[in-house]
Amino acid sequence: MPPIPGSGLAKGLAVTLRTMTKKTVTAQYPDTQPELPPRSRGVIGLFEENCTVCMLCARECPDWCIYIDSHKETVPPAAPGGRERSRNVLDRFAIDFSLCMYCGICIEVCPFDALFWSPEFEYAETDIHELTHERDKLREWMWTVPEPPALDPGAEEPKEIAAARKTADKLAAQQAQQAQQAQQSEEGGTS
């Protein structure tokens, strides 16, 4: 039996009418902010206090989009008779987001935890030259970085924390012992 002429058109219109009567699921972006997953990759935030200008991030970047300038300063000796030390001081830290491919290698190789993923994604510019963000802007994004997920309660305590706790406990015990000896000497002297 041959198909009825126009039946395909009727089926298509039926699908269209069914779709038109359903509620839309499209979120209108500027009015409604999207719900991003935790730890999503937006831009890179800089925690400037942790940066030692080791240049690992700039050297490992496959796009060469990180620009770092620094100078050396002489630090006076910590103790009398010691020698002066020199340290690097950060002058410029910039990332060109028009070149960046958001691979995260710079964040992974940073040994001092100075770079972090921020979920911020609204940084569009009308001029491509304005996509090079300096350290002030990168520092602003640092404060939008979410807290890391909590550790597993059954996990082993990190070695660094265990060593620090052991040293602190030993120091507290020594101070308590010294206080006790001082108290005993006062009691012996007043009798």
C-alpha positions as CSV (number, residue, x, y, z in Angstrom):
1,M,0.0,0.0,0.0
2,P,1.5,3.3,-1.1
3,P,2.1,6.0,1.6
4,I,-0.5,8.7,1.9
5,P,0.7,11.9,0.3
6,G,1.7,14.4,3.0
7,S,1.9,11.9,5.8
8,G,5.7,12.7,6.3
9,L,4.8,16.4,6.6
10,A,2.1,15.6,9.2
11,K,4.5,13.5,11.3
12,G,7.1,16.3,11.2
13,L,4.5,18.9,12.3
14,A,3.4,16.6,15.1
15,V,7.0,16.3,16.4
16,T,7.3,20.1,16.2
17,L,4.1,20.7,18.1
18,R,5.1,18.2,20.8
19,T,8.5,19.9,21.2
20,M,6.9,23.4,21.3
21,T,4.6,22.5,24.2
22,K,7.4,21.1,26.4
23,K,9.2,23.4,29.0
24,T,12.6,24.6,27.7
25,V,15.7,23.5,29.6
26,T,18.0,26.2,28.2
27,A,19.5,28.5,30.8
28,Q,19.8,32.0,29.5
29,Y,23.5,32.6,30.3
30,P,23.9,36.2,31.2
31,D,20.8,36.2,33.4
32,T,21.4,32.8,35.0
33,Q,24.9,31.8,36.0
34,P,25.9,28.2,35.2
35,E,26.5,25.7,38.0
36,L,30.1,24.7,37.5
37,P,31.5,21.5,38.8
38,P,33.8,21.8,41.7
39,R,37.5,22.4,40.8
40,S,36.6,23.4,37.3
41,R,39.3,25.0,35.1
42,G,38.7,28.6,34.4
43,V,41.8,30.8,34.7
44,I,45.0,30.6,36.6
45,G,45.3,32.4,39.9
46,L,48.7,33.5,41.4
47,F,49.5,33.3,45.1
48,E,52.4,35.8,44.9
49,E,53.8,35.2,48.4
50,N,54.7,31.6,47.4
51,C,56.4,32.5,44.2
52,T,60.2,32.2,44.4
53,V,60.8,33.1,40.7
54,C,62.2,29.6,40.0
55,M,60.9,30.0,36.4
56,L,59.7,26.3,36.2
57,C,56.2,27.3,35.1
58,A,57.6,29.5,32.3
59,R,60.1,26.9,31.1
60,E,57.6,24.0,31.1
61,C,54.8,25.9,29.4
62,P,54.4,24.4,25.9
63,D,52.9,27.7,24.6
64,W,55.4,30.1,26.2
65,C,52.6,32.2,27.4
66,I,54.0,33.0,30.9
67,Y,56.2,36.1,31.2
68,I,58.3,36.5,34.4
69,D,60.7,39.3,35.2
70,S,62.7,39.5,38.5
71,H,65.7,41.0,40.1
72,K,68.0,40.0,42.9
73,E,68.1,41.7,46.3
74,T,70.6,41.2,49.1
75,V,69.2,40.1,52.4
76,P,71.2,41.0,55.6
77,P,72.5,38.1,57.7
78,A,70.0,36.4,60.0
79,A,72.6,36.2,62.8
80,P,75.5,38.4,63.7
81,G,78.7,37.2,61.9
82,G,76.7,35.5,59.2
83,R,76.9,36.2,55.5
84,E,74.5,38.2,53.3
85,R,72.2,36.2,51.1
86,S,70.6,37.1,47.8
87,R,67.0,36.3,46.8
88,N,64.9,36.7,43.7
89,V,62.2,39.3,43.9
90,L,59.2,39.1,41.5
91,D,58.8,42.2,39.3
92,R,56.4,40.9,36.6
93,F,54.3,37.8,36.3
94,A,51.9,37.7,33.4
95,I,50.0,35.1,31.5
96,D,48.8,35.6,27.9
97,F,45.4,33.9,27.9
98,S,45.1,34.3,24.1
99,L,48.0,31.8,23.8
100,C,47.2,29.6,26.8
101,M,45.7,26.2,26.1
102,Y,44.7,25.5,29.7
103,C,46.8,22.4,30.0
104,G,47.7,23.0,33.6
105,I,51.3,22.0,33.3
106,C,52.4,25.2,35.0
107,I,50.2,24.5,38.0
108,E,51.5,20.9,38.3
109,V,55.2,21.8,38.1
110,C,55.1,24.6,40.6
111,P,57.0,23.2,43.6
112,F,55.8,26.1,45.9
113,D,52.1,26.0,45.3
114,A,52.0,29.5,43.8
115,L,49.6,28.7,40.9
116,F,46.0,27.5,41.2
117,W,42.9,26.9,39.0
118,S,40.2,29.4,39.5
119,P,36.6,28.7,38.3
120,E,36.3,32.3,36.9
121,F,35.6,32.2,33.2
122,E,34.2,35.6,32.4
123,Y,37.3,37.5,31.3
124,A,36.5,38.2,27.6
125,E,38.1,41.3,26.1
126,T,37.4,43.2,22.9
127,D,41.1,43.5,22.0
128,I,43.3,40.4,22.0
129,H,46.2,42.4,23.5
130,E,44.2,42.9,26.7
131,L,44.1,39.1,27.3
132,T,47.6,39.3,28.8
133,H,46.8,39.6,32.5
134,E,49.4,40.9,34.9
135,R,50.0,39.7,38.5
136,D,47.5,42.1,40.0
137,K,44.6,40.5,38.0
138,L,46.0,37.0,38.6
139,R,46.1,37.7,42.4
140,E,42.4,38.8,42.3
141,W,41.5,35.4,40.8
142,M,43.4,33.7,43.6
143,W,40.7,34.6,46.1
144,T,38.1,32.8,44.0
145,V,39.9,29.4,44.2
146,P,37.8,26.9,46.1
147,E,39.1,25.1,49.2
148,P,40.6,21.7,48.4
149,P,38.5,18.7,49.2
150,A,38.7,17.3,52.7
151,L,41.2,14.5,53.3
152,D,39.9,11.0,53.8
153,P,39.4,10.5,57.6
154,G,41.0,7.1,57.4
155,A,44.1,8.4,55.6
156,E,47.5,8.4,57.1
157,E,48.7,11.7,58.5
158,P,51.3,13.5,56.2
159,K,54.9,13.0,57.3
160,E,55.5,16.7,57.6
161,I,52.6,17.3,60.0
162,A,53.6,14.3,62.1
163,A,57.2,15.5,62.4
164,A,56.1,19.0,63.2
165,R,53.7,17.7,65.9
166,K,56.4,15.5,67.4
167,T,58.8,18.5,67.6
168,A,56.1,20.7,69.1
169,D,55.2,18.0,71.7
170,K,58.9,17.6,72.6
171,L,59.3,21.4,73.0
172,A,56.1,21.6,75.1
173,A,57.4,18.8,77.4
174,Q,60.7,20.6,77.8
175,Q,59.0,23.9,78.7
176,A,56.7,22.1,81.2
177,Q,59.8,20.4,82.8
178,Q,61.6,23.8,83.0
179,A,58.6,25.4,84.6
180,Q,58.3,22.6,87.1
181,Q,62.0,22.9,88.0
182,A,61.6,26.6,88.4
183,Q,58.6,26.2,90.7
184,Q,60.5,23.6,92.8
185,S,63.5,25.9,93.2
186,E,61.2,28.7,94.3
187,E,59.5,26.5,96.9
188,G,63.0,25.3,98.1
189,G,64.3,28.9,98.4
190,T,61.3,30.2,100.3
191,S,61.2,27.5,103.0
